[in-house]
Amino acid sequence: MVLREAGHDVVSITERSPGISDDAVMRLAHAEGRIIVTFDRDYGELVFRHRLPAPQGVLYLRFLPVSPLEPAEYIARLIASGIELQGRFTTAYREQVRQRPLGVEGDA
């Protein structure tokens, strides 16, 4: 809700298509040109090992939220800082961020 209220186009898989596989999420994000935000480390394997068609970016949050709003507030701060999420696999800890190029191409 925080990101939507700030004007960001957010789609929640749990609202839209609960229970779909990670592969299906990847394909949907690729088709719609979206960035995946996740707490699931499996997306790194799907992108780099299985070479599924990449989304516009992946933001992998590596911390346990202390409140339901913390992830959205954290993402809003990242965006405000000017960090580029498109074309990158971003691993975000509370105190640091690592990025790796996705090597976004056409369909794999």
Protein Blocks (a to p, Z undefined) as FASTA:
>chain_A
ZZmmnopacddfklmmghiafklmmmmmmmnopacddfbfklmmmmmmnopacdfbdcdd
fbdcfbfklmmmmmmmmmmnopafehpacdddfkbccdddekiacdZZ
